[in-house]
């Protein structure tokens, strides 16, 4: 009954389109997408569980409605793969094999090259792995992580279906298995349903539902092609301020494509205190922000529409920077999209040194002992200088 209700709401939006401007209609649709995917009915969309299958059915139905072609295995929307749950290091052959599903749709413009647009749709289920929640098991709905990215992908697909941007084909992939270790995207590039050599570039959205009042958008992968840096700097959409990072490798599905020598961009509106907790719910989502991020991405597609296939460049990950190991914790969550001097606190964790000292979200750390903190790496270097007590 609940999944039928979701499709009824979707149909209602379409049937009452004359009552809305295009912006209002697409905003309502984004809300429908996120609210359904992040509902308790899907039980956290854990890979290999019934909620994942319900989410896959919903996404494939949306793909079909938008006029995409199935581009999974055979004539299916689905690209199945195996994923293994974390093994117990003390138990031989432990870890459960799960059957996961990527959902793949294709917009065929008869072009020589293809842009891949992806977002993972799986989440943590009841929080048995990867959760930051303490207490009884609860459904982790993952509204920002990553129903928001799926809603953005569907909005982009709808726009491109009606646009004259036809110099690329578009492959849309809703990945599963991301939370377990990028299983879905790794499986796709290992057994692709299109020729990887025809891929122009890959765009990935992971947690794009919390665009802040400063409108800072983290854009990673800007070093993976020589065109990205200058192109992104000149884009002016909805007042968004891109915080650019060159790395092609990161904790999301774009990494799998980068490792196949494909230019990538990864979009992220920032960490928050609800990350990997049951409190990551749809009532906290900035739905207009999802559309603003999507429009920023669409502008990149417009700017590259008439260009030749983009060149690929390897990047040196900032993880390679020398950072001292540290034995202590302050008990804060960094604001990863902050561009100013210092390291801004996004949230303070309860009953840790930062909270006891009166620190609050929004505070900026500029020095620790004798160490000047210019950015998050300076913060980690500062932690490395301290011992417990």
TORFI-375444 format. One record per residue (C-alpha): x, y, z. Coordinates in steps of 0.5 Angstrom, whole numbers. Layout:
+-------+-------+-------+
:  east : north :    up :
+-------+-------+-------+
:     X :     Y :     Z :
...
+-------+-------+-------+
END
This chain:
+-------+-------+-------+
:  east : north :    up :
+-------+-------+-------+
:     0 :     0 :     0 :
:     6 :     5 :     2 :
:     9 :     4 :    -5 :
:     3 :     5 :    -8 :
:     2 :    11 :    -4 :
:     9 :    14 :    -7 :
:     7 :    13 :   -14 :
:     0 :    16 :   -13 :
:     4 :    22 :   -10 :
:     8 :    22 :   -16 :
:     2 :    22 :   -21 :
:    -1 :    27 :   -17 :
:     5 :    32 :   -18 :
:     5 :    30 :   -26 :
:    -3 :    31 :   -26 :
:    -3 :    38 :   -23 :
:     3 :    41 :   -27 :
:    -1 :    46 :   -29 :
:    -2 :    49 :   -22 :
:     5 :    50 :   -21 :
:    11 :    54 :   -25 :
:    16 :    49 :   -27 :
:    21 :    51 :   -21 :
:    15 :    49 :   -16 :
:    13 :    43 :   -20 :
:    21 :    40 :   -20 :
:    21 :    42 :   -12 :
:    15 :    38 :   -11 :
:    18 :    32 :   -15 :
:    25 :    32 :   -11 :
:    21 :    32 :    -4 :
:    17 :    26 :    -7 :
:    23 :    23 :    -9 :
:    27 :    24 :    -2 :
:    21 :    23 :     2 :
:    19 :    16 :    -1 :
:    27 :    14 :    -1 :
:    28 :    16 :     6 :
:    21 :    13 :     9 :
:    21 :     8 :    14 :
:    18 :     3 :     9 :
:    24 :     2 :     6 :
:    28 :     0 :    13 :
:    34 :     4 :    11 :
:    36 :     1 :     4 :
:    41 :    -4 :     6 :
:    44 :    -7 :     1 :
:    41 :   -14 :    -1 :
:    35 :   -13 :     4 :
:    28 :   -12 :     2 :
:    28 :    -4 :     2 :
:    34 :    -4 :    -3 :
:    29 :    -8 :    -8 :
:    24 :    -3 :    -6 :
:    28 :     3 :    -8 :
:    31 :     0 :   -14 :
:    24 :    -1 :   -17 :
:    22 :     6 :   -15 :
:    28 :     9 :   -19 :
:    27 :     4 :   -25 :
:    20 :     7 :   -25 :
:    22 :    14 :   -25 :
:    28 :    12 :   -30 :
:    22 :     9 :   -35 :
:    18 :    15 :   -34 :
:    23 :    20 :   -36 :
:    24 :    16 :   -42 :
:    31 :    13 :   -41 :
:    33 :     6 :   -44 :
:    34 :     0 :   -39 :
:    42 :    -1 :   -39 :
:    43 :    -6 :   -34 :
:    45 :   -13 :   -36 :
:    41 :   -16 :   -42 :
:    35 :   -12 :   -43 :
:    34 :   -10 :   -35 :
:    35 :    -4 :   -31 :
:    39 :    -8 :   -26 :
:    46 :    -9 :   -26 :
:    47 :   -14 :   -20 :
:    53 :   -16 :   -16 :
:    56 :   -19 :   -10 :
:    58 :   -15 :    -4 :
:    61 :   -18 :     2 :
:    59 :   -16 :     9 :
:    65 :   -14 :    14 :
:    68 :   -21 :    16 :
:    70 :   -22 :    23 :
:    78 :   -22 :    23 :
:    78 :   -28 :    29 :
:    73 :   -32 :    25 :
:    75 :   -36 :    19 :
:    71 :   -35 :    12 :
:    66 :   -30 :    16 :
:    62 :   -25 :    13 :
:    56 :   -25 :     9 :
:    55 :   -25 :     1 :
:    50 :   -20 :    -1 :
:    46 :   -20 :    -8 :
:    46 :   -12 :    -9 :
:    43 :    -8 :   -15 :
:    45 :    -2 :   -19 :
:    40 :     1 :   -23 :
:    42 :     4 :   -30 :
:    39 :     8 :   -35 :
:    41 :    11 :   -42 :
:    39 :    17 :   -46 :
:    42 :    15 :   -53 :
:    43 :    22 :   -57 :
:    47 :    18 :   -62 :
:    53 :    21 :   -60 :
:    60 :    18 :   -60 :
:    62 :    20 :   -52 :
:    58 :    19 :   -46 :
:    57 :    23 :   -39 :
:    56 :    18 :   -33 :
:    52 :    21 :   -28 :
:    51 :    17 :   -21 :
:    49 :    17 :   -14 :
:    49 :    11 :    -9 :
:    42 :    10 :    -6 :
:    44 :     5 :    -1 :
:    44 :     6 :     6 :
:    45 :     3 :    13 :
:    39 :    -1 :    14 :
:    38 :    -2 :    22 :
:    45 :     1 :    23 :
:    49 :    -6 :    24 :
:    55 :    -3 :    20 :
:    58 :     4 :    20 :
:    53 :     7 :    24 :
:    55 :    13 :    29 :
:    48 :    12 :    33 :
:    49 :     9 :    40 :
:    43 :     5 :    43 :
:    38 :     1 :    41 :
:    38 :    -1 :    34 :
:    34 :     4 :    29 :
:    32 :     5 :    22 :
:    37 :    10 :    19 :
:    33 :    13 :    13 :
:    39 :    17 :    10 :
:    35 :    22 :     7 :
:    42 :    26 :     6 :
:    46 :    20 :     5 :
:    44 :    19 :    -1 :
:    37 :    20 :    -2 :
:    39 :    27 :    -4 :
:    44 :    25 :    -9 :
:    39 :    21 :   -12 :
:    33 :    26 :   -13 :
:    39 :    31 :   -16 :
:    40 :    25 :   -21 :
:    33 :    25 :   -23 :
:    32 :    32 :   -24 :
:    38 :    32 :   -28 :
:    35 :    27 :   -32 :
:    29 :    30 :   -33 :
:    32 :    37 :   -35 :
:    37 :    33 :   -40 :
:    31 :    29 :   -43 :
:    28 :    36 :   -45 :
:    34 :    40 :   -47 :
:    38 :    41 :   -53 :
:    45 :    38 :   -50 :
:    45 :    33 :   -55 :
:    53 :    32 :   -56 :
:    54 :    27 :   -51 :
:    50 :    21 :   -49 :
:    48 :    20 :   -42 :
:    48 :    14 :   -37 :
:    45 :    15 :   -30 :
:    47 :    10 :   -25 :
:    44 :     9 :   -18 :
:    49 :     5 :   -14 :
:    48 :     0 :    -9 :
:    54 :    -3 :    -4 :
:    57 :     4 :    -3 :
:    56 :     4 :     4 :
:    59 :    -3 :     5 :
:    66 :    -1 :     0 :
:    64 :     2 :    -7 :
:    62 :    -5 :    -9 :
:    57 :    -3 :   -14 :
:    61 :     2 :   -18 :
:    67 :    -3 :   -17 :
:    63 :    -8 :   -20 :
:    60 :    -3 :   -26 :
:    67 :    -1 :   -28 :
:    69 :    -9 :   -28 :
:    63 :   -11 :   -32 :
:    60 :    -5 :   -36 :
:    54 :    -4 :   -40 :
:    57 :     1 :   -45 :
:    65 :     2 :   -47 :
:    69 :     5 :   -42 :
:    73 :     8 :   -47 :
:    67 :    12 :   -50 :
:    66 :    16 :   -43 :
:    67 :    23 :   -43 :
:    67 :    24 :   -36 :
:    63 :    22 :   -29 :
:    59 :    26 :   -24 :
:    58 :    24 :   -17 :
:    53 :    26 :   -12 :
:    54 :    24 :    -5 :
:    50 :    28 :     0 :
:    48 :    34 :    -3 :
:    42 :    36 :     1 :
:    45 :    40 :     6 :
:    47 :    46 :     2 :
:    49 :    52 :     8 :
:    47 :    59 :     8 :
:    54 :    61 :     5 :
:    52 :    56 :    -1 :
:    59 :    53 :    -1 :
:    59 :    46 :    -5 :
:    65 :    42 :    -5 :
:    67 :    40 :   -12 :
:    73 :    34 :   -12 :
:    76 :    31 :   -18 :
:    78 :    38 :   -21 :
:    85 :    36 :   -22 :
:    83 :    30 :   -26 :
:    82 :    34 :   -33 :
:    86 :    40 :   -35 :
:    79 :    44 :   -36 :
:    76 :    43 :   -30 :
:    79 :    48 :   -26 :
:    78 :    54 :   -30 :
:    71 :    52 :   -32 :
:    68 :    51 :   -25 :
:    71 :    58 :   -23 :
:    67 :    62 :   -28 :
:    61 :    58 :   -27 :
:    55 :    63 :   -23 :
:    49 :    59 :   -21 :
:    45 :    61 :   -15 :
:    50 :    64 :   -11 :
:    54 :    57 :   -10 :
:    61 :    58 :    -8 :
:    65 :    52 :   -10 :
:    70 :    49 :    -6 :
:    75 :    46 :   -11 :
:    79 :    40 :    -9 :
:    84 :    36 :   -14 :
:    83 :    29 :   -11 :
:    80 :    24 :   -16 :
:    80 :    19 :   -10 :
:    75 :    20 :    -5 :
:    70 :    16 :     0 :
:    65 :    15 :    -6 :
:    63 :    12 :   -13 :
:    67 :    17 :   -17 :
:    73 :    13 :   -15 :
:    72 :     7 :   -19 :
:    71 :    11 :   -25 :
:    78 :    15 :   -24 :
:    82 :     9 :   -23 :
:    80 :     7 :   -30 :
:    83 :    14 :   -32 :
:    76 :    17 :   -33 :
:    76 :    25 :   -31 :
:    71 :    25 :   -25 :
:    67 :    31 :   -21 :
:    64 :    29 :   -14 :
:    59 :    34 :   -11 :
:    58 :    34 :    -3 :
:    55 :    40 :     1 :
:    58 :    38 :     7 :
:    58 :    33 :    14 :
:    53 :    34 :    19 :
:    52 :    32 :    26 :
:    46 :    27 :    23 :
:    51 :    23 :    19 :
:    50 :    16 :    19 :
:    45 :    17 :    25 :
:    38 :    15 :    25 :
:    36 :    23 :    25 :
:    39 :    24 :    18 :
:    31 :    25 :    16 :
:    28 :    28 :    10 :
:    25 :    34 :    15 :
:    32 :    37 :    15 :
:    33 :    37 :     8 :
:    34 :    43 :     4 :
:    30 :    41 :    -2 :
:    32 :    48 :    -6 :
:    39 :    47 :    -5 :
:    39 :    40 :    -8 :
:    36 :    44 :   -15 :
:    41 :    49 :   -14 :
:    47 :    44 :   -14 :
:    44 :    40 :   -20 :
:    43 :    47 :   -24 :
:    51 :    48 :   -22 :
:    52 :    41 :   -25 :
:    48 :    42 :   -31 :
:    52 :    49 :   -32 :
:    58 :    44 :   -33 :
:    55 :    40 :   -38 :
:    53 :    46 :   -42 :
:    60 :    49 :   -42 :
:    63 :    42 :   -44 :
:    57 :    40 :   -49 :
:    61 :    43 :   -55 :
:    68 :    41 :   -53 :
:    72 :    35 :   -55 :
:    73 :    29 :   -51 :
:    76 :    31 :   -44 :
:    83 :    29 :   -43 :
:    85 :    25 :   -36 :
:    90 :    27 :   -31 :
:    92 :    23 :   -25 :
:    92 :    27 :   -19 :
:    96 :    26 :   -12 :
:    91 :    25 :    -6 :
:    91 :    30 :    -1 :
:    91 :    24 :     3 :
:    99 :    23 :     1 :
:   100 :    30 :     6 :
:   104 :    28 :    12 :
:   100 :    28 :    18 :
:   102 :    26 :    25 :
:    98 :    20 :    28 :
:    95 :    23 :    34 :
:    93 :    19 :    40 :
:    87 :    24 :    43 :
:    81 :    27 :    40 :
:    77 :    33 :    41 :
:    70 :    31 :    40 :
:    68 :    35 :    34 :
:    66 :    34 :    27 :
:    70 :    39 :    22 :
:    66 :    43 :    17 :
:    69 :    40 :    11 :
:    66 :    45 :     6 :
:    69 :    51 :    10 :
:    74 :    56 :     6 :
:    76 :    61 :    11 :
:    83 :    61 :    15 :
:    83 :    55 :    21 :
:    78 :    49 :    22 :
:    71 :    51 :    23 :
:    67 :    46 :    27 :
:    61 :    43 :    24 :
:    58 :    40 :    30 :
:    61 :    38 :    37 :
:    60 :    31 :    40 :
:    57 :    30 :    47 :
:    61 :    29 :    53 :
:    68 :    30 :    50 :
:    73 :    35 :    51 :
:    70 :    40 :    46 :
:    63 :    40 :    49 :
:    66 :    40 :    56 :
:    70 :    46 :    54 :
:    64 :    50 :    52 :
:    66 :    50 :    44 :
:    60 :    50 :    39 :
:    58 :    49 :    32 :
:    61 :    55 :    28 :
:    67 :    56 :    32 :
:    73 :    56 :    28 :
:    80 :    53 :    31 :
:    86 :    58 :    29 :
:    91 :    55 :    33 :
:    93 :    49 :    38 :
:    99 :    50 :    43 :
:   104 :    53 :    38 :
:   101 :    50 :    32 :
:    98 :    55 :    27 :
:    91 :    52 :    24 :
:    90 :    54 :    17 :
:    86 :    48 :    15 :
:    84 :    41 :    17 :
:    91 :    39 :    16 :
:    94 :    44 :    21 :
:    88 :    41 :    26 :
:    90 :    34 :    25 :
:    98 :    36 :    26 :
:    96 :    40 :    32 :
:    92 :    34 :    35 :
:    99 :    30 :    34 :
:   103 :    34 :    39 :
:    98 :    32 :    45 :
:    98 :    26 :    49 :
:    92 :    24 :    53 :
:    91 :    28 :    60 :
+-------+-------+-------+
END
